[in-house]
Amino acid sequence: MFLRRVARPLMMMAKVKETTGIVGLDVVPNAREVLIGLYSKTLEEIKAVPEDEGYRKAVETFTRHRLKVCQEEEDWETIENKLGCGQVEELIEEAQDELTLIGRMIEWNPWDVPEDYECEVIENDAPVPKHVPLHRPGPLPEEFYKTLAAIDTGSLKDVLPGSKEETPAVSSGETPAK
């Protein structure tokens, strides 16, 4: 009887998630703790990937951010709102998938391409269908080529407008005294 009087008000205060609304995705009552564990494990396992690899940098960045939010917030709704990446149960599945991918990436080792590796380039002259954009940039302005040539020759001051005159730089917004 005593427990009912004490425990019920405490249980009523906490928001209880009854369903995810996604078929096959069950509610995880301790989702915050599970996420903290998964994100911590992810940060440990990603250390096997070389530091300068883009994959490692990306995984570490978003995982640290998500871990920080999970550690700062107690409520699952607040975590979902702050991260904006779906429900906590979806985040758990995503974190588990990331751990699986880290293991596979370590196994595949895509960053270890030998120095003498040669890639065969296959050119295809087949016409591009009209519905596919070509993504070919237009020509660069003439000034670009002049500036590039001036940088190569070391005569950049001759090309830049106003560089022949010796005018003092104004940084405070005041007009310079003549």
C-alpha positions as CSV (number, residue, x, y, z in Angstrom):
1,M,0.0,0.0,0.0
2,F,2.8,2.4,0.9
3,L,4.6,1.7,-2.4
4,R,1.5,2.5,-4.4
5,R,1.2,5.9,-2.7
6,V,4.8,6.8,-3.2
7,A,5.7,5.1,-6.5
8,R,2.5,6.0,-8.5
9,P,3.0,9.8,-8.4
10,L,6.7,9.3,-9.5
11,M,5.6,7.1,-12.3
12,M,2.9,9.5,-13.4
13,M,5.5,12.3,-13.7
14,A,7.7,10.4,-16.1
15,K,6.6,10.2,-19.7
16,V,6.1,6.6,-20.7
17,K,6.3,5.8,-24.4
18,E,3.7,3.2,-25.3
19,T,4.5,2.7,-29.0
20,T,6.9,3.9,-31.6
21,G,4.2,3.8,-34.3
22,I,6.6,1.8,-36.5
23,V,5.7,-1.8,-37.3
24,G,8.4,-4.1,-35.8
25,L,10.1,-1.4,-33.8
26,D,9.5,-2.0,-30.1
27,V,9.7,0.7,-27.4
28,V,13.0,0.6,-25.5
29,P,12.3,1.8,-22.0
30,N,15.9,2.6,-21.1
31,A,16.8,4.1,-24.6
32,R,18.9,6.9,-23.2
33,E,21.2,4.4,-21.4
34,V,21.4,2.1,-24.4
35,L,22.3,5.1,-26.7
36,I,25.0,6.3,-24.3
37,G,26.5,2.7,-24.3
38,L,26.3,2.4,-28.1
39,Y,27.8,5.8,-28.8
40,S,30.6,5.2,-26.3
41,K,31.4,1.8,-27.9
42,T,31.3,3.5,-31.4
43,L,33.9,6.1,-30.3
44,E,36.1,3.3,-29.0
45,E,35.8,1.1,-32.1
46,I,36.3,3.9,-34.6
47,K,39.8,4.4,-33.2
48,A,40.9,1.5,-35.3
49,V,40.4,3.6,-38.5
50,P,43.3,6.0,-39.4
51,E,42.8,9.5,-37.9
52,D,43.0,11.3,-41.2
53,E,40.2,9.3,-42.9
54,G,37.0,11.2,-43.7
55,Y,34.9,8.3,-42.5
56,R,36.4,8.4,-39.0
57,K,36.1,12.2,-38.8
58,A,32.4,12.1,-39.8
59,V,31.6,9.2,-37.4
60,E,33.4,10.8,-34.5
61,T,31.8,14.2,-35.1
62,F,28.1,13.1,-35.2
63,T,28.6,10.4,-32.5
64,R,30.2,12.9,-30.1
65,H,27.4,15.3,-30.7
66,R,24.7,12.7,-30.1
67,L,26.5,11.3,-27.0
68,K,26.7,14.8,-25.5
69,V,22.9,15.4,-26.0
70,C,22.1,12.0,-24.5
71,Q,24.3,12.7,-21.5
72,E,22.9,16.2,-20.9
73,E,19.2,15.3,-21.3
74,E,17.2,12.8,-19.2
75,D,14.0,12.8,-21.2
76,W,13.7,10.7,-24.4
77,E,11.4,13.3,-26.0
78,T,14.0,16.1,-25.5
79,I,16.7,13.8,-26.9
80,E,14.6,13.2,-30.0
81,N,13.8,16.9,-30.5
82,K,17.4,18.1,-30.0
83,L,18.9,15.5,-32.3
84,G,16.1,15.7,-34.9
85,C,17.0,12.3,-36.4
86,G,14.0,10.3,-35.5
87,Q,12.9,8.4,-32.4
88,V,15.3,7.1,-29.9
89,E,14.5,3.5,-31.0
90,E,15.5,4.4,-34.5
91,L,18.7,6.0,-33.2
92,I,19.5,2.8,-31.4
93,E,19.1,0.8,-34.6
94,E,21.2,3.3,-36.5
95,A,24.0,3.2,-33.9
96,Q,24.0,-0.7,-34.0
97,D,24.2,-0.5,-37.8
98,E,27.1,2.0,-37.5
99,L,29.0,-0.4,-35.2
100,T,28.5,-3.2,-37.8
101,L,29.7,-0.9,-40.6
102,I,32.8,0.1,-38.6
103,G,33.7,-3.6,-38.3
104,R,33.3,-4.1,-42.0
105,M,35.2,-1.0,-42.9
106,I,38.1,-2.2,-40.7
107,E,37.9,-5.6,-42.5
108,W,37.7,-4.1,-46.0
109,N,40.4,-1.5,-45.3
110,P,39.4,0.9,-48.2
111,W,41.9,3.6,-47.1
112,D,45.0,1.3,-47.6
113,V,45.4,1.7,-51.4
114,P,49.0,0.8,-52.5
115,E,51.1,3.6,-53.9
116,D,51.7,1.8,-57.2
117,Y,48.0,1.0,-57.7
118,E,46.8,2.1,-61.1
119,C,43.2,2.7,-61.9
120,E,41.9,2.0,-65.3
121,V,39.9,4.8,-66.8
122,I,37.2,3.8,-69.2
123,E,35.9,6.5,-71.4
124,N,32.4,6.1,-72.8
125,D,31.4,8.2,-75.8
126,A,27.8,7.1,-75.6
127,P,25.3,10.0,-75.8
128,V,23.9,11.2,-72.5
129,P,20.1,11.0,-72.4
130,K,18.3,14.4,-72.5
131,H,16.8,13.9,-69.0
132,V,20.3,13.6,-67.4
133,P,22.0,16.9,-66.7
134,L,25.6,17.2,-68.0
135,H,26.9,19.2,-65.0
136,R,29.6,20.9,-67.1
137,P,30.5,24.3,-65.8
138,G,30.6,27.2,-68.1
139,P,33.8,29.0,-69.1
140,L,35.6,31.0,-66.4
141,P,35.9,34.7,-66.8
142,E,39.0,36.2,-68.6
143,E,40.1,37.9,-65.3
144,F,40.5,34.5,-63.7
145,Y,43.1,33.4,-66.3
146,K,44.9,36.8,-66.1
147,T,45.1,36.5,-62.3
148,L,46.3,32.9,-62.5
149,A,49.0,33.9,-65.0
150,A,50.0,36.8,-62.8
151,I,50.3,34.5,-59.8
152,D,52.5,32.1,-61.8
153,T,54.8,34.8,-63.0
154,G,54.8,36.8,-59.7
155,S,53.4,39.9,-61.2
156,L,50.1,40.0,-59.3
157,K,50.4,43.7,-58.4
158,D,50.2,44.6,-62.1
159,V,46.9,42.8,-62.6
160,L,45.0,43.8,-59.5
161,P,43.0,47.1,-59.8
162,G,44.2,49.9,-57.6
163,S,47.4,48.1,-56.6
164,K,49.6,50.5,-58.6
165,E,48.7,53.4,-56.4
166,E,50.0,53.5,-52.8
167,T,46.7,53.9,-50.9
168,P,46.6,53.2,-47.2
169,A,44.2,50.6,-46.0
170,V,41.2,51.9,-44.1
171,S,39.9,49.5,-41.5
172,S,37.8,51.7,-39.2
173,G,35.4,53.0,-41.8
174,E,36.9,56.6,-41.6
175,T,38.1,58.3,-44.7
176,P,41.8,58.6,-44.9
177,A,43.5,62.0,-44.6
178,K,45.2,63.2,-47.8
